[in-house]
Amino acid sequence: MRLPTAFVNAMKQRLGEEFEAFMKSYEEIVRAGIRINTIKTEMDKVIAHLPYPAASIPWTKDGFYTPPEARPGKHPFYYAGLYYIQEPSAMSPVELLDVQPGDYVLDLCAAPGGKSVQIGAGLEGQGLLVTNDIHPDRTKALVRNMELYGVTQSIVLNEEPARIANAFPAFFDKVLVDAPCSGEGMFRKDPDMVRAWEREPVTTYAQMQQDILDSAAKLVAPGGRLVYSTCTFSPEENEASIARFLTKHPDYKVIPIELKHGFASGRPEWAQACMEEHGWEADNEAIEATRHTIRLWPHRLQGEGHYVAVLGRAGAREEREELQGAAACSLQGHPCTKEQSHAGSALKHRESKKHARKGNKEDKKAMRTHSGPVNKGPRLPDVTEQDLYSAFCQEHLREQPAPMNAMMNTYGYSCPLPIERLSGLRVVRPGWFLGTFKSGRFEPSHAMALGLKAVHMKRVYPLQVDSDTLIPYLRGDTLTIGEEQLVLHSGAAAKGYVLITLMDAPLGFGKYVNGMLKNEYPAAWRWNS
Ligand SMILES: C[S@@+](CC[C@H](N)C(=O)[O-])C[C@H]1O[C@@H](n2cnc3c(N)ncnc32)[C@H](O)[C@@H]1O
C-alpha cells in the first residue's frame, strides 16, 4: 500500500530496530471484530449460533475476532443489535474506562457510537450516559446506534465540549475523549486516511485535542477518571498531548496501565523531542508520566494502531456524590428536594469560562452551525400526553418500562436527568425515544421497541435464528400467522401491538389483527441482503 514518505521516514527514525516488523504489518490482513452487546443478550448464546468461529480478543470481556470470510453485517444478529462490528484495538479505551453500573459517563467525541454502545453495556441499565459529537450529521449514526443497541439511559448532544463543561462542571464519574486525530493507525484499514493525513498536519489535531481535553478536565468529578484515546502514532497527538495536559492540570495524574496482551508502554522520549521541535512546554515529570500510558502496535498484537492514557482526578467519592446530588435523585425516579435542585443549578454556573478553539476545516464548519439559535430543549409532557402514554402502556404492556418525562415537539422521551439540566444545550435526543403524539393518540417508536424486554409486553412473537418468518419480518413483509404462535400475557387478546423478538432480544413491533401481523419495521432499517 502507498504510505506518505514523511510518515515512513518519521516512523523509521522513531522505531529503529522495530521499524522492519512495523512495515511488514502493512502486508498482513487487517483483523476485524465484533463486540457482543450484553445489554440485549448473553455472550454464549450468540457465539453458539454464529456461522463462523470467533476467537476472543484478549483485552476485552466481550470482543471476538471474526474470520476474513465472515459477513457479520449480513446476519440477523446484527439487525437485532446483538453485536457491534468494531475494530479490535478500538475496544480497549472503554475497557480501561472501567465503567461500573450506576456511573455517570460522558463520551465527548462519540460518533458513530461504538464506544458509547460499549459504555452502555458497562452501565447495565443503571446510571447515565451523555454522548456527544460536534458534527450534526454524525450524530444521526450516534442516535441510530443508541437505539439499535438499546442504550436507553443515554442523552445525545451535538455540542462544543466547552459548552457541556459549563453545563455539567465536575459531574461525571468517567469521561472518554476518543479524540479526532490524524488516523495514522488506520492507514492499513482505510487508505482514505492517507489522503486526509496529507491534507492536515498533526499539529492541527494536537491543538484541537488540547482544547477538547481542557473542557474534559472540568467535566470529571473529584476522584473520577478521564480516558484519552487516539488511533494515531504521532507523539504530538499522544504522549505530548497528555504531557501538556498534565502540566496545565496538576489535579490529574496518570493511572498506569498494565503492560499485558501485547500493549507497549508510552514513549516519553518521543514526546520530549516533539516538545522541542514545536516549542511546546511541559514539565519533565509530566513527560515522564506518559511512560505509563499505552500504545497498541499492529506488529505486536492483532489490531490496528491506537494510543490510550488513563488519568485520575484528585478528590474523594463523597465530594463527587455531593456535586452530583441534584441529578442522582432523579435517576432513582424520585423528585428532587429543593436543596438538591439548588445544588444542581449552583454547580451549573460554577465553571463558566469560555474556551477559544481551533480546528481543521470540517471542524470549523461544525462550529459555524453552532452559532445559530440553540433550540429550546425539552419540555415536560402535558396531562393529555401523559394520559395517552399511560393508556397505551395499559393496553399493550405488562408494566410501564419507563416514565415519559420529556417532550420535544410531539415526540415523547424518558429522560434520565431533570430536563432543566439540558436547557440551552443542543439536544439531539433527551433520552429514550418512546413515541409520537399524532391525531390524539400515542404511537410507539421503533426505538421504544428496541429498548424493551420481552417481559414488558403483553404480546410477543418469539423468533429463533432458523424461523421461517425472520427474514420476511426484517424485509418488511406482512406475516400471516395463527394466534397460537403469539405468547399472550395478562389475559391479553391477540389484537394489538406485538413485540417481535429474536432469541429474546427485541427486533421491532408489529400490529396483530385477524391472523395478520402488520409489519412496523421501519423502511430505512430493512433487510437488504
Ligand atoms: C475518533 S472519532 C470517534 C469515534 C467514536 N468514539 C466511536 O467509537 O465510534 C472522533 C469524533 O470526534 C468528533 N469531533 C471532532 N471535533 C470535535 C470536538 N471539538 N468536540 C467533539 N467532538 C469532536 C468527530 O466528529 C468524530 O466523530
The ligand as an SDF file (V2000), in Angstrom:
LIG
                    3D

 27 29  0  0  0  0  0  0  0  0999 V2000
  -12.3200    9.0620   16.5610 C   0  0  0  0  0  0  0  0  0  0  0  0
  -13.8470    9.6850   16.1810 S   0  0  0  0  0  0  0  0  0  0  0  0
  -14.8750    8.9980   17.4130 C   0  0  0  0  0  0  0  0  0  0  0  0
  -15.2260    7.5540   17.2290 C   0  0  0  0  0  0  0  0  0  0  0  0
  -16.2030    7.0830   18.2780 C   0  0  0  0  0  0  0  0  0  0  0  0
  -15.6970    7.3160   19.6160 N   0  0  0  0  0  0  0  0  0  0  0  0
  -16.5770    5.6260   18.1510 C   0  0  0  0  0  0  0  0  0  0  0  0
  -16.0370    4.7870   18.8690 O   0  0  0  0  0  0  0  0  0  0  0  0
  -17.4540    5.3080   17.3330 O   0  0  0  0  0  0  0  0  0  0  0  0
  -13.7390   11.3380   16.6930 C   0  0  0  0  0  0  0  0  0  0  0  0
  -15.0410   12.1130   16.6580 C   0  0  0  0  0  0  0  0  0  0  0  0
  -14.7970   13.3900   17.2220 O   0  0  0  0  0  0  0  0  0  0  0  0
  -15.6830   14.3130   16.6180 C   0  0  0  0  0  0  0  0  0  0  0  0
  -15.1460   15.6590   16.9040 N   0  0  0  0  0  0  0  0  0  0  0  0
  -14.2530   16.4080   16.2140 C   0  0  0  0  0  0  0  0  0  0  0  0
  -14.0170   17.5620   16.8460 N   0  0  0  0  0  0  0  0  0  0  0  0
  -14.7680   17.5480   17.9810 C   0  0  0  0  0  0  0  0  0  0  0  0
  -14.9690   18.4680   19.0520 C   0  0  0  0  0  0  0  0  0  0  0  0
  -14.3250   19.6170   19.0940 N   0  0  0  0  0  0  0  0  0  0  0  0
  -15.8250   18.1230   20.0160 N   0  0  0  0  0  0  0  0  0  0  0  0
  -16.4990   16.9390   19.9980 C   0  0  0  0  0  0  0  0  0  0  0  0
  -16.3510   16.0420   19.0040 N   0  0  0  0  0  0  0  0  0  0  0  0
  -15.4950   16.3370   18.0210 C   0  0  0  0  0  0  0  0  0  0  0  0
  -15.7000   13.8960   15.1690 C   0  0  0  0  0  0  0  0  0  0  0  0
  -16.8820   14.3300   14.5440 O   0  0  0  0  0  0  0  0  0  0  0  0
  -15.6140   12.3670   15.2860 C   0  0  0  0  0  0  0  0  0  0  0  0
  -16.9000   11.8080   15.2010 O   0  0  0  0  0  0  0  0  0  0  0  0
  1  2  1  0
  2  3  1  0
  2 10  1  0
  3  4  1  0
  4  5  1  0
  5  6  1  0
  5  7  1  0
  7  8  2  0
  7  9  1  0
 10 11  1  0
 11 12  1  0
 11 26  1  0
 12 13  1  0
 13 14  1  0
 13 24  1  0
 14 15  1  0
 14 23  1  0
 15 16  2  0
 16 17  1  0
 17 18  1  0
 17 23  2  0
 18 19  1  0
 18 20  2  0
 20 21  1  0
 21 22  2  0
 22 23  1  0
 24 25  1  0
 24 26  1  0
 26 27  1  0
M  CHG  2   2   1   9  -1
M  END
$$$$
